[in-house]
Amino acid sequence: NAGVTQTPKFRVLKTGQSMTLLCAQDMNHEYMYWYRQDPGMGLRLIHYSVGEGTTAKGEVPDGYNVSRLKKQNFLLGLESAAPSQTSVYFCASSFRGLGNQPQHFGDGTRLSIL
Amino acid sequence: KQEVTQIPAALSVPEGENLVLNCSFTDSAIYNLQWFRQDPGKGLTSLLLIQSSQREQTSGRLNASLDKSSGRSTLYIAASQPGDSATYLCAVTLTGNKLTFGGGTRVLVKP
């Protein structure tokens, strides 16, 4: 099983450029999440989705947009990249959002904004 | 706002010694608490999930306890091995779908 797959694994952008990060899961999970991980700050939730066609804001949503057109995919977009968005981005999924369901994580996308 | 703290930020122990990792949180109204392991350059792997109604969970050499009233959880790793070297993160769920993470404890087990 592939689990949660993130593409690309690495990317370097210039300030102002746009890009989309793709997350795909093959576990038929309803819930999907995007986090960013920064040194000394742990992981912070950017956006999440509780099902196909739904999205919601997390803790740090500004500068990002998301879409969940298909159940298995969750896209994270940066419309105009800024150096402050340099980070490692993780996607996760869970069967439900209930308290007894662990989240499964991808290996991350390392993004540098110059 | 929920805050999750992990102290120490880094820990080094000789092989065979037991590991004790601490996690504290400010809001006791949690759904669950999870412990994750993160290897360098990799994502997070869920180790243990403790429901709010539970006091502890065990898996092999790992044991995690939860004291909601005091806002604390402890992860014990018995008889540590070099392969246990990684960063360990705890996270709490306030509602059913959002995790709040601590900053992690980086563990080095020396052969």
Chai-1 contact restraints between the chains, C-beta under 6 A:
chainA,res_idxA,chainB,res_idxB,connection_type,confidence,min_distance_angstrom,max_distance_angstrom,comment,restraint_id
A,Y31,B,N97,contact,1.0,0.0,6.0,A-B,restraint_1
A,G42,B,F101,contact,1.0,0.0,6.0,A-B,restraint_2
A,G42,B,G102,contact,1.0,0.0,6.0,A-B,restraint_3
A,G42,B,G103,contact,1.0,0.0,6.0,A-B,restraint_4
A,L43,B,F101,contact,1.0,0.0,6.0,A-B,restraint_5
A,L45,B,K98,contact,1.0,0.0,6.0,A-B,restraint_6
A,F90,B,G43,contact,1.0,0.0,6.0,A-B,restraint_7
A,G97,B,G96,contact,1.0,0.0,6.0,A-B,restraint_8
A,G97,B,N97,contact,1.0,0.0,6.0,A-B,restraint_9
A,L98,B,G96,contact,1.0,0.0,6.0,A-B,restraint_10
A,G99,B,Y31,contact,1.0,0.0,6.0,A-B,restraint_11
A,G99,B,N32,contact,1.0,0.0,6.0,A-B,restraint_12
A,G99,B,Q51,contact,1.0,0.0,6.0,A-B,restraint_13
A,G99,B,T93,contact,1.0,0.0,6.0,A-B,restraint_14
A,G99,B,G96,contact,1.0,0.0,6.0,A-B,restraint_15
A,P102,B,S46,contact,1.0,0.0,6.0,A-B,restraint_16
A,P102,B,L49,contact,1.0,0.0,6.0,A-B,restraint_17
A,F105,B,G43,contact,1.0,0.0,6.0,A-B,restraint_18
A,F105,B,L44,contact,1.0,0.0,6.0,A-B,restraint_19
A,G106,B,G43,contact,1.0,0.0,6.0,A-B,restraint_20
A,D107,B,K42,contact,1.0,0.0,6.0,A-B,restraint_21
A,D107,B,G43,contact,1.0,0.0,6.0,A-B,restraint_22
A,G108,B,G43,contact,1.0,0.0,6.0,A-B,restraint_23
